[in-house]
Amino acid sequence: MAETTVTETDRRRSTATILDVREDFEVAEGMIPGALHIPMGQLQSRLGELDPKVPVIAVCRSGNRSAAVADALNGAGYTADTMAGGMTAWTRAGLPTT
């Protein structure tokens, strides 16, 4: 699993699936435009929503949960990275949220 920066994640939004693995109450505060929201605990049952041919960038609040998700996805045959610093770093960088 590799880490990607918020700048790199923003650049790759059109070519990768941004997967937000935070809980509903966290997502209510804002998420990356166009991101797919699947809480970490639902990932296994909702894996079919991800295209294995499209790279995934996993995002959480600070980067811990998304790193675990990226590892699990890589183990399941996906190509997945984690966004370093999570949504905390994204909002600190002044990038857009919905």
C-alpha positions in Angstrom: 0.0 0.0 0.0 1.3 3.4 -0.9 0.4 6.8 0.6 -0.7 9.6 -1.7 -0.8 13.3 -0.8 -4.0 15.4 -0.8 -2.6 17.2 -3.8 -2.0 14.0 -5.7 -5.5 12.7 -4.6 -7.1 15.9 -5.9 -5.3 15.4 -9.2 -6.3 11.8 -9.5 -10.0 12.3 -8.8 -11.0 11.7 -12.4 -9.0 8.5 -12.8 -9.4 6.8 -9.5 -12.2 5.9 -7.1 -12.0 8.0 -4.0 -13.4 5.7 -1.3 -14.4 7.4 1.9 -14.5 4.8 4.7 -15.6 7.1 7.5 -18.9 6.7 9.4 -22.1 8.5 8.4 -21.8 11.2 11.1 -18.2 12.0 9.9 -19.3 12.2 6.2 -22.1 14.6 7.2 -19.3 17.2 7.9 -18.2 17.0 4.3 -16.5 14.7 1.9 -14.4 14.9 -1.3 -16.7 15.7 -4.3 -17.4 12.5 -6.3 -16.2 10.2 -3.6 -17.9 6.9 -2.9 -18.9 6.4 0.7 -18.7 2.9 2.2 -18.1 2.9 5.9 -15.2 0.6 6.8 -17.4 -1.9 8.6 -19.5 -2.4 5.4 -16.6 -2.8 3.0 -16.7 -6.6 2.8 -20.4 -6.7 2.0 -20.2 -3.8 -0.5 -17.0 -4.8 -2.3 -19.0 -5.2 -5.5 -19.5 -1.5 -5.7 -15.8 -1.1 -6.6 -14.5 -1.7 -10.0 -11.3 -3.8 -9.7 -9.9 -2.2 -12.8 -10.0 1.3 -11.4 -7.4 2.3 -8.8 -8.8 3.2 -5.3 -7.7 6.0 -3.0 -9.0 5.3 0.5 -9.8 8.2 2.8 -10.8 8.5 6.4 -10.5 11.2 9.1 -6.7 11.0 9.7 -5.3 8.1 7.6 -5.4 5.1 10.0 -8.6 3.4 8.9 -7.9 4.2 5.2 -4.5 2.5 5.5 -6.1 -0.7 6.8 -8.7 -0.6 4.0 -6.1 0.0 1.3 -4.1 -3.0 2.7 -7.3 -5.2 2.6 -8.2 -4.0 -0.9 -4.7 -4.7 -2.2 -4.9 -8.2 -0.6 -8.2 -8.7 -2.5 -6.7 -7.9 -5.9 -7.4 -4.2 -6.1 -4.9 -1.4 -6.6 -5.3 0.8 -3.6 -3.5 3.7 -1.9 -4.3 5.7 1.2 -4.5 9.5 1.4 -2.0 10.7 4.0 -3.5 12.8 6.7 -7.1 12.0 5.7 -9.9 14.5 5.6 -8.1 16.6 8.2 -5.3 17.3 5.8 -7.7 17.7 2.9 -9.7 20.5 4.6 -6.5 22.0 6.0 -5.3 22.3 2.4 -8.5 24.3 1.6 -9.6 21.7 -1.0 -13.4 21.4 -1.8 -15.9 19.3 0.1 -19.6 18.5 -0.5 
